[in-house]
Amino acid sequence: MKHSSLERLFMIASALTLAVAGSTLALSRASIADDLKPIPVAEEWGPMIRTWEGVQTAPLGPALSTYARIPFRPTIDKAAYQVAKARPGSGPMIASPETASPAVPPPTVVKNYAGVSQTTAGGWFPPNSDGAVGPTEYLQIVNSYLVVYNKSSNAVAKQATLAQFFSYTAQPLFDPRVVYDKTWKRWIVAAVAFPESSAVMKMYVGISKTSSAAGSFNIYSFNTVVNSGDYFDFPMVGYDQDAIFVTANIFDAADNFVCARMYYVAKAKVYNGQKATWLLFNNLSGTLAAPIVWDQNVDTWFAAPQVKATSANSFIKLYRFANLSRATFASGESFDLPVSGGFAIPPNAPQTGGEPLDTIDCRFANVSTQMSTTGGRYSLFNVHCISHLGHAVNRWYEINVTNPSAPTIRQKGTFQATSTSHDFNPHIAANGSGDCFVVWSATDPNNGKNAMVYFGGRRASAALNTMGVNATPLFTSAAWYDDGQGAAFNRWGDYSAVRIDPSNSLEAWLTNEVVTGTTSPSTEWGTQIGAVKY
């Protein structure tokens, strides 16, 4: 095991270089030597107070013809990525070397109804459906639209295009995210805009002024371009006790992956509608999953599975940050956490007809959950899609971060809908007791099944490495999907979402993509919203 010398980062303006430790079967620990720079929101919009009265009378936004099909940008060489994705996606499915879909009691359905459709959203694909739940509302967000639903009645309370919500029409907004901070009772809504020029590409973040998503928001924005031609892609939004953070992959003007960045800002500023300075850590590993932090740990953990094209990957890159609300004292370090058995880019998911559905790569596609148990253990949960015996399957992790100098994988396991299904587009959430909920997409052409929304979960008391899967999907699409582009695959995802209900920690709300048509091929996606509980 090799260790680099541990260095603490303080707020500096000089450009440094990331020290990337080599892959090894033992935990590798390294310093972060990154570029930490202030980015003043005052030079942009914020804060701008946005009321729903103003939102619903604002312009709808620019036409989407140029951007209707949003490309997936891998963080490895594009040609090598396409070779990896061309692996066969069929063949027999046999028992995983890990415990796969064991007889663990899953949660049961409480709510199940249709969400935003492609027609309502304005024609984008894929939808990139995300959602969050508050005390009385569920907010669903897609490309490029958001809807606030009443939790009890499922009725639509508010809806708008992202252009209306953020009062921005220079370029279309995409890759939306939403989370709810149950401690401080604030909604955080975010999306990035396509570039205005090689020097300007804006990220927008809206913070609710109350616990209601139907109330007023303070809108912040910042320019994501550090070097000319920077392209800001696949952002994620999370928070800890004192800060909000946004992670994203950065590509250059030639569309080559450069690095990931993590921007952060003090909650005390933006929750109170004050002008605030966003800061960043630069030159991180892509794709970096931001966490939702439910504990009082002084450290905040970010995770990024290391994606390769031609061989199994062997580790997850972890970053431990501290004092993110105090710019002068912000610090961090990184670890290479080995994963026994490794993981590889999954094949696409075949349908009953037409081209397969895009399963993207083996990144963590949505936020992690960081929490502590009553026994004093601090844990980080996430899930990704991997390749197994010619199929896409899901693998979840609980990473023990109690010892900040030596994180370990406490448990991990694969899960899938059936022995012949192709499973992808997963997300996981955990409550403060360590109970988990999962949601994902699946196809099962051997049994005549098109795209389905599956869910499952486990109680903290279940046997290690196990995950329960509900035998009946939340939704089964009647038709197979064709995005109409004539490509070798159909864009799908790129992410789904499951969130713990702040009013009941044994209930979770979820959303995912479905096919709305009843005749194959169907060219319109829809979304499904559900609530499940123990």
N, C-alpha and C positions, 0 to 999 in steps of 0.2 A: 504494500500500500504506500503510495506516494503522497506526501503532504507538501503543499507550498506554504510559505510563511503567511500567517494570518495578518491581514492588514485591515485596519478600520478606515472607512471612508468618511470624510467630512465634506461639507459643502464647499466645492472648489470649482473654479471656472476653467481650469486647464484640461485639455483633452488627454485621456489616458486610454489604455488598451485593455480589453478583457483577457484575463488569463484563463484559458480554457484547459481544465485538467483532462488528461486522456482517460478513455474508458478502461475500467478495471473491474474485476470481480469483487473487490473490496471497496468499502466506502472511501471515496476520494474527496478531500476537503480542500477548498481553494479560496483565496481572497477574491473579492470583486474589485477590479480596477476599472471603473467605468467613468463616464463623463456626466457629472451632476450639474445641471444648468438651470437657472431660474427662467421661467417663461411667464411674463406678466399678462394676466387676463385683462388688465386695464387697457391694454393696447387693442383688445378685441371688443366684444359686446358687453361684457358682464360687469355686474349682474343686470339683466333686463327682466323686469317683472312681467310675467305673462299670465293673463287671465283667460279662462275658457271663452268668455265673451269676445275677446280679441282673437283668440285662436280660430273660432268657428266662422269669423268673417274675413279671415286672411286669405290671400291667394293660395290655390291648391298646390302650386309648385310647377317646375319645368316638366316638359314632356319626357317620357322615359325611353323613347325609341332607341337611343344610343346605348342605354345601359340595361335594357330589359333582362338580358341573361348575364348575371354577374359571374365572372369566371372565378374558379378556385385557384388560389396562388399557393403552390407548395413551397416549403422552405428548403427544398433540395433541388438539384438540377432538373429542369422540366423534362428533358428527354429520358433521364433515368427514372423519373417518377412515372411517366407513361408506360415504360417497360414493366415497372413493378405493378401497375394497375392492370396490365394485360394478362396477368396470371389467370388461369381458369377459375371460374367461380362456381363450379359444379363438382359433383362427386359425393361419395358417401361421407356422412358425418359420424364419427365414432367418439367414444368417451374422451373427454379432455383429460390431460394429465393433472389438471386441477379439478376440484369439485364443481361440476357444472349443473346448474338448475336442480339442486337437490330438493327433497320434500320439506321445505321450510314454509310455514304458513305465510302467504303474501297478504298485503292489505286488500280491502274490498272497496268497491266503487260507491261513491256518494253522489257525485255529479258527473254528467257526460253530455256535452252539447257542442254544436258547431261553433267555431270561431271565425276569424277573418278569412275571406276567400280571395283568390287572385283577382277576381273582377273588382271587388271592393278596394283592394290594395292598390290597384292601378297597373297590373300587368307584369310585375317583377317576378323573377324566379332565379334561384330558389327563395322561399319566404324568409329563411333565417328566423324562425319563430322563437320568441322568448316570452316569458311572462313572470309576474310576481304577484303575490297575494298580500293584502293588508287586512286591517280589522274588519272592513265592510265591503271591500272591492277587490276585484281581480283585474289587473292591467295586462293585456296582451299586446305585443308589439311585433311587427313584421316589416319586411321591405315593401312599401315605405309608408306604413300606416300604423296607428295605434287605436285601441278601443279600451274604454274603462267599463267593466261590467259590475253590476250589483251582485255581491256574493250570494245573497239569499234567493233572489228572483231570476238571476241570469240576464236581466234586462240591461240593455246598453244605456249607460249613464252619459258618456261622452265619447266622441270619436273624431279623428282628424288625420290628415296627412302629416308626415313628419315635417314637411315644409311649413305647414300652418302652425304646428306646435312650436317649432323653434324660430319661427318668423325669419326664414332663410330660403331664398329662391334662386340664388346665383347658380347653384348646382344641385342635382338630386342628392338626397341623404340615404345612406344604406348601412348595413351591418348594425342594426339597432340592438340595444340591450336595456334591460330594466331590472332593478333590485329594490327591495323594501328593507329599510333599516328599522327593525322592530324596537330597538332600544330608544332611538331618538325620534321614531315615528315620522320618517321621511322617505319619500319615493325618489329614486335616482333613475332618470331616463336619459339615454345617450344614443348618439348616432354620429357617423362620420360622413362628410360630404365629399363628392368627387372633386378632384383638383380644379381650382380656378385658374392656376398657372403653375409653372415649375417652382414658384416661390410660395404659393399659398394653397393649403389644403386644411380645412377646418374640422375640428372635433367639437361637438356640441354636447353639453351636459346640463340637464334640467333637474333642479332640486325643489321638491314640493315645500310649501310653506307650512303645511299641516299634515296630518295623517291621512287626509283625503286626496286621492288622485284626481278628483273632480274639482279641486280647489286651485289656487294660484301657484305658479312655479317661478323660481328665480333661474334664469337661463344664463349659463356661462359658456364661453367658447375659447379655444386657443388654436393657434396655427401650429400644425404638426410638422411642418417642414423645418428641418435643421440644416440639411444639405440640399442644394438645388436638385429638384426632381424627386425628392423623397415621396414615396407612396405609402400611406398609412392604412393597413389592412387588418381585418379580423380582430377588432378591439374587443376587450372584455372589461367589465366594470365590477369592482368589489369594494369592500370596506373593512376596516378594523375598528377598534374603540375610538380612534382619534382622527383617522384620515380616510379619504376616498382615493381610489387609484384606478387608473386606466392602463391596460397593457395592449400592445399591438405589434404586429410584424411590420418591418420597414423594408420596402423594395426600392431599388434605384430606378433611374430614368429608363434603363434597358429592361426593367422588370425582373432583375436578379435580386434574390433575397440578400439583405445586408445584415440585419440583426433584429432583435425585439427591443422595445423600450417600455419602461414603466413610468408613467406620470402619476404624481400624487399631490394632494392638497389637503390642508387642515379642515376638518369638519367644522370647527368653531367659526371659521370664516364663512364658508358657503352655506351652512345651515342657518346662519343669521343674516344672509343676504349681503355680506360685505364684499368689497373687492379683495381678491385673493391672488396669490402667486402660485402657479403650478410649477413643479420641479420635476426633473426626470433622472432616472438611471438609464444609461445608454449601453449599447453593445451587449445585451443579454441574449440568452438562447431562445429561439422561437419554437413553438408557440407557447407563450408564458401564461398559464392560467392564474388569474387573480382569485383570491379567496373571499368568501363571506365569512367573517370571523365572529363566532358566537362566544368566545371565551375571553378571559382577561390576561392571556399570555402577553408578555412584553414583546414577544417576537411575532412577526407576521410572515407566513410561509407561502411562497409561490412555487409552482411546479411546471415542468415542461419535459414530456417524454422525448428522448433524442431520436429523431426520425432519420433513418437511412434508407437507401434504395435497394441495395442488392443483398444485404445480409441482415440477419436478426439483430435488433438493437438490444443493448444490454443494460441501459441505465436510464434513470429519470434525473434530470437536472433539477435540483432544489435550490432555492434562494431564500435566505433568512434575512429579513430586514427588521430594523428597530428604529423607533422614534421618528416615524414618517410624518408626524404632525409638527415636528420641530426641525426645521431645515438645517440649523447649525449642527445638530447632533445626529442626523440621519446616517445610518450605517448598514452594512450588510456583508454577507459572505455566501459562498456557494458550495454545494456538495454534489457529487456524482453518486447517486444511490443505485446500486446494482439490482437488477431484476432477474431472478433465476428463470431460465427458459427463454428469456428475451421476448421480443415482439417484432412483428413485421407489418408493413403496409398491407391493408386488407384488399382482397379483390372486390370489384363492384358486385352489387346484389342483383341477380337475374330476376326477371318478372315472368309472368305466364305468357307474355308476348313482347315483341319489340326489343329495344336495347335495355341494358341493365340500369339500375339506379346508382348514382355516384355515392360511394361510401367515404370519400376523401381519404386522408391519411390517418395515422395513429396518434394524432394530437389529442390533448384534453380540449374538447370543443366548447366547454362552458365552465363556469366558475367552480372552484373547490369549496368544500365546507371545512372550516377549521373550528374545532370544538374541544372541550375538556369533559372528562367523565367525573363522576363523584369520587372515583378512586384516585384522582389526581393525574390521570393520563391525558396528555394533549395529543390530538390526532388530526390528520388531514385526509379528507376523502375526495377521490375523483375516479373517473372511469373513461376508457377509450375503446375504440374499435380496433381489433387486430386480426391478423390472418391465422387461421387454424384449419389445416387439412383441406385447403381449397375453398373455405368458407370465411365470410366475415363473422366474427363473434365479438362479444363485449367482455372486457376484463376490468374489474373494479379493484381499488386499493384502499386500505386504511394504513396510512403511514404514521408511525409513532414518532412525534417530534418533542417528546417530554425532555429528553436530553438534547439541548440545542447544539451540542457539538457532535452528536452521533445519532442522527435520525435512522430509523429502520422500518422495513415493511412488516407491520404486525400481522396483516392478513391480506390475501388477494384471492380472487376467484373469477372464473368465467361464467357467463350465463347466456342462454339463448331460449327462444320460444319453444322450438321443437327439435327433434334430432335431425331434421332435414332443412331447417330454416336458415336464412341468411340475415344476420342481426347486426345493426349498425345505428349510428346517430344517437348514442346514449347520453344520458345525464343522470347524476346521482346527487341526493341531498341527505344530510343527516341532522337529527335534532340534538339537543344538549345531552341526551342520554346515550347517544350512539345508535339509535334506531335509524334505519336507512330506507329511502324510497328511490326507485329507479324508473326511468321511462326510456323507450327506444323505438326505432323502426325495425320492421322485419318483413321479408318476403318469404314465401314458401311455395315456389312453383310446382314442386313435386306433388303437393297436395292442392294445387289449383288456387293458391292464395296470393293475391296482390298485396300492395303495401298495407301494413297493419301498424297500429299503435299498441305496443305492449307496455305493461307496467309490472312492478314487483317490489320486493323489499325484504327486510329482515329486522328482527328485534335484536337488541344488543346482546341478549342472552342466548341467541342461536349459536350453534357450533361454528367455530372459526372457519373462514373461507367459503361460507355458504350464502346463497342468495335465493329467496323464494320468487317464483314466477307465477303470475296468475294464469290459469289455464285458458281463460277467455280473453282475447284482446279487447281493448277499449273501443277500437274501431277497425273494421276491415274494408278496404277499398274494393268497390265492385268492378272497377276497370283497371287495366294497366296504364301507365303514364307515359306520355311522349311530350317532351317540352317543345317539340316542333322545330328543332334546330338541325336535325339530320346528323347529329354527332354520334360517336360510338357509345355514348352513355348519356343519360338524362340527369341534369343537375337536381340534387335533392338535399334537404337539410338547410343550411350546413350544421345547424344545431337544433336541439330540443331543450326543454327546460322542465325541471321539477323543483318546487319550493315548499318549505315547511310553513304551515299556516301559523301566524303569530298568535292566534287565539286558541290554538289546539295543536300541541307539538306532535300528536299522534295522527295528524291529518296533513296531507300534502296536495298541492295543486300542480297540474302538469299541462303541457301543451306540446303538440307535435304536428308535423305535416301529414296530410292525407290526400287522396285523389277524390275529387267531388263528382266527376262524371260517372254515369252508369253503363256507358257503352265504350268498349275499347277500340282504338286508343282514345284516352281522354287527355286533353291538353291543358286542363285547368287543375291547379292544386287548391286544396282547402286546408283548414287547420281544425283540430279537435282540442277541446278543453275538458279536463276532467279533474275531479277531486277524489282521492282515495284515503282510507284511514285504517288504523288498527282498532 
